[in-house]
Amino acid sequence: MPGNLPPETASFVGREAELDRLGGLLDERRLITLTGVGGVGKSRLALRAAAARRGRARPDGVWWVELSPLRDPGLLTTTLAHTLGLTIGVAAHAGQSLDEELCTWMADKTLLLVLDTCEHLVAPVRHLVGELLQSAPGLTVLVTSRERLGSPGEAVLEVRPLPCEGPESDALALFRARVMTASPQAAAALADPARAALAAEVCRRLDGIPLALELAGARLRLWTLERMARLLGARFEVLSDTGRAVLPARHRTLRTTIGWSHELCEPLERLLWARLSVFAGDFDLGAARTVCAGGPLPAAGVERLLEGLVAKSVVRRSRERGSGTRYRMLDTIREFGHDWLAELGEVRTVTDRHAHWYAALARAAEEAWMGPAQVDWYRRMSAEHAQLRTALEHLLGTDPEAALEMAGALWFFWFSCGHLQEGRNFLERALAQVPPTGAAHAQALWALGLTMLLQGDLGAARMTGLACVRAAEALGDPEGRLRAAYLRSVSLLMPGDPVRALALAGPPARAGHGGEGSGAGLLLCRLVSAYALCDLGRFEEAAEEAEGLRTACVELGERWMRAYADYVLAVAALGLGRHAEAARHVRAMLSGKRLLNDRFGIAIGLDILAAAVAGLGDGELAARLLGTGHAWWRTVGRPQMGSPSLTALRDQGERQARAAIGDAAYETAFRGGAAASTG
């Protein structure tokens, strides 16, 4: 079943009536918004309800889009598209807007889309959701927000605090569960009727707000229940007497409880809490040490203090993403911490530190990308996506030169990891702010050209390649000349001019540029040269060039380009009539592409695998592969990228498959393959 629902990371108690009501709305209505105060459990309720809808007549899945880290409304569409597995922006150069591209892709989908935490993006979410619902009859959207969208046809369900009355109330059950996690001994003591009544009073004081209950329950690892009730009561009385409480009662309750938890933290825990508020989404320990240490808070003490905040439910451990334990704060707690950071006068200092840490991470990833840790870096940078975006946004406003350097260093992230439109956006903004000189400018210009290539904006890529030539000449940079040659040659090869492409990237041209070693520019030129030789029917030469490229990649431990070398070897083998050899090469290619989720690579690989197995006589499998390839091409946005050679390979497989099994059987097998998940 397609989808990406996150695991539940906190206690879920009660809510049977709300789940029943929400389940009915999800069956009957197409837009439902869960509203309520911060910390009341909107996200948890949405997640539990969405999980229950998996497999219920939604063949295209249930998808969760977390919007709390997103600050730029202009990235809303690309964020949704990337979550859904669509490489967006491919049709932008043809006059189709990003919203239109997403709507076109969604038109025949039947799925549930959950947009979590939208209150800071109400207007853009309302606009985009309206367009999507109009374009996609099979779409249902569930939104969580502190305020309704105000859209036509919107069903609004207010999520209220947990009931507090009675000895078996849901609020008391959640409080007990959190106390059990913090201190089993304290939880056992709640079996006493008098103490249970006191705990129920604490729950009433906290208005049954789940986050407030969890924060209070966590405190019983150090306190007695009696002390908590006494101090909690005094705290609320003081606040009610001061006249400061201008928010609605439940907002005041949560704010008061968070403030109370804040006061009960160690001084250095409070400082760490404030500094952690600059992180958007989840983060790891290394980032927390670097960004948050300083002054009275030593780097060596960050881990202990972080674990202290975890024990107090201020910070939560997030899911593992292949790079160690990660942490996050709920939005309401992060907002409180950010207010304190402002009170301390440290917002700019810590935000700068955050941005420069992730800029340094981008440089480290670029340096290691062409090596054996490539897959690990892919996973790590994917996990850090929200932080990278936050850092770039900050640098664009405070240090455009640093933003330019960071955006250029992330060329592999935009180009190889499927973030084309977002990368193009950041690169164009940074290039517009910085004088067109220097190595950082040349690198960013080349990165921009790469995004244009895969978006199919070949004319713009060609012009950018010429600008890269001039920049490389001014710098006397052989690697830059090779990278520019790659841009120019691919922009000619894709529309069907292999002769000129080979003239720009072939061995004589590479020698003229001084190309040596194993830089990305040289390897990319070898790749496009091998492609061009295949297009010219010079298959033996193409195989020799691809073998050399593959050997170089194996020596480096590199996987992304090595898989494309396997692809060229498959094309060459197919051209020579060696169908079994072609199938073997393309299967190796696909295994590498799946490691990096390279959708374009998977799509072209499925096309040639279909041609190979059709040549071996298995028309049914070929048809299924072409159907699956069709589904992948839809996520890329432009079938075969408009390339005559890619189209010819795909059509060759179809002709042979139809000839082998007949049109009716072909259509049936094709539809079966197209229905397969691309996740």
C-alpha positions, 0 to 999 in steps of 0.5 A: 500500500503506497504511503508514508505515515510516520509511526506513533511516537506518543501515547494515544488514549481515548478519542473513540467518539472523535475517531468515529466522527472523523472516520465518517467524515473521511468517508463522506467529505473531501476536505476535513480540518481538525482545529483546536489549541496547540497541544490538544492532540490534533496531529495524533488524532489525524495520524490514528484516523489516517492509519485506519483508512489505509487499504480502504478504497484508496489504491494510491495510498495515504500520505502525510505532509508535515508543514510545520518546518515550512516557512516559505509559501512558495515551496508548498507545492514542491513540498507536497509533490516531493512527498508524493514522489513527483519530480515537479517543475519539468513542465514549468518551462513550457508555460505550465505552473507548478500548481497545474503540474501537480494538479495534472498528476493528481487528476486520476489519483485516489488517495488521502492527503494529510496536511499537518500543522497549517496555521502559518500557511492558511491562505496558500494551503486553502488555495492549493487544496482548492485547486487539487480538489477541483482537479482530482475527484478521488482526492480527500484532504485532512488538515490539522490547524489551529484555525480553519481554512475557510474553504467551500465544502470544508468540514470542521471538527474541533478537537477538544481536551480529554474528558477529566471527570470520573475515576476512569477519565481519559485524561487520567488514563493518559496522565497515568501512562506518562507517569508509568513511563517516568516512574513506575513506582509513582504510577503504582502509588496512583492505585490508592483512591485518595492519590487517584483523586488528587491526580484527577484534580491535577488533570482538571487543573490542566484542562485535560490538554494532552501535552500539558498532561504529559509534561506534568506526568513526566515530572513525577520522576522527581516529585511527589504528586502532592508537591505537584498539585500544590505548586501547580495550584499556586502557579495557576492562582498567581497567573490568574491574579496578575491579569496577564492572561489575555488568551482563551482559557485553554491557551492559557492553561497550556502556556502556563503548563509549558512555562511551569515545566520551563521553570522546573528545568535546570538553568542550562536545560532552559538555555538548551531549550531556547537554542534548540528552537532554531531547528525546523523539524528533527535534528541529530546530536552533532547538530545540537552540540555545534549549534547550541553550545557556547557561553555557560553551555559546553558542547560536552554537556549537551547530550546529558541536558538533551536527555534531561529534556527528553525525560521531561517530554520537552524534546522527543526522540524521533524515528531513526533515519539511517543516521542515528537517533534524531530529536524534535520538539513539538511546535508549541514547545518550540515556540515557547523556547523561541520566545525565550531565545528572543528574551535572551537576545540570541536569536540572530547568533544561534540562527547564524550558527545553525545556518553555517553548520548546515552550510558546512555539512553541505560542503562536506557532503559535496566533497564525499559525494563521489565516494563510497559513502554516497548512499549514506550521504544521500540518506543523511541529506534527505533526513536534513532536508528541512534544516538545509532549507531553513539554513538557505532561507536565513542565509539568503536574507543575511549572507547571500554569498554564503547562500550562493556557496551552499546552494552550489555545493548542494548540486548533487542534492538538487540534481541526483536526489530529485529536488529540481524545482526547489534547487532551481529556486534557491540557485536563481535567488542566490545568483541574483543577489551576488556579483557574477564572479568567483568560484562560488558563482561558477559552481552555482551557475553549473548547479542551476544548469543541471536542474534545467537539464532534468526539467527538460529546459534544454535551451536554458541549460545550453545558454547556462552552459555557455555562461559556465564556459566563460566562468571557467575560462576566467578562473582557468578551471579545467574541471569547470570547463568539463562541467560546462561541456557536459551541460552543453552536450546533454542539452544537444543530445536530448533533442537528438543531436549526438554528433555535436554532443560527442564533439563537445564531450568525447575524448578529444574534447576532454583532452583539450579541456585538460580533463584528468583524474576523477572529478564529476565533470570528467566522469559526466562527460564520459557518460554523455559521450557513451550515450552519444556513441549509442545514439550513433550506432557505434555500440562497441565504442560506447561499451568501451567508454561505459566500461571505462566509466564504470571502472572509474566509479567502482574505484571511487566507490561511487554508485549514482553514475556507475548505475548510468554506466550500467545503463549504457552497457545495457543499451550497447548490448541491446544494439548488438543483439545481446538481449540477456547481457542487456537485461543483466546490465540493466538489472544492476543499474536498477539496483543502484538507482533504487538505493538513491531513489533516482526516479529518472534512472528507474524510469529509463531502466524499466524501459530498456529492461522491457526491450531486453526481455521482449527480445528474449521472447517474454512479451507479458513481462515486457508489457508489465515492465512498460506499464510500471515504467509508465507509472514512474515516468509520470512521477518524473513529469515528462515521458522519455524527457522528449528524447528521440532515442529514449522514445525509440528504445521504449517503442521498440520494446512495445512493438516486440511485446505486442507481436509476441502476445497480441494487443489484448494481452499486452493491454492487460499486462500493461495495466497491471504493471501501471497499477504497481506501486512506485514507492 
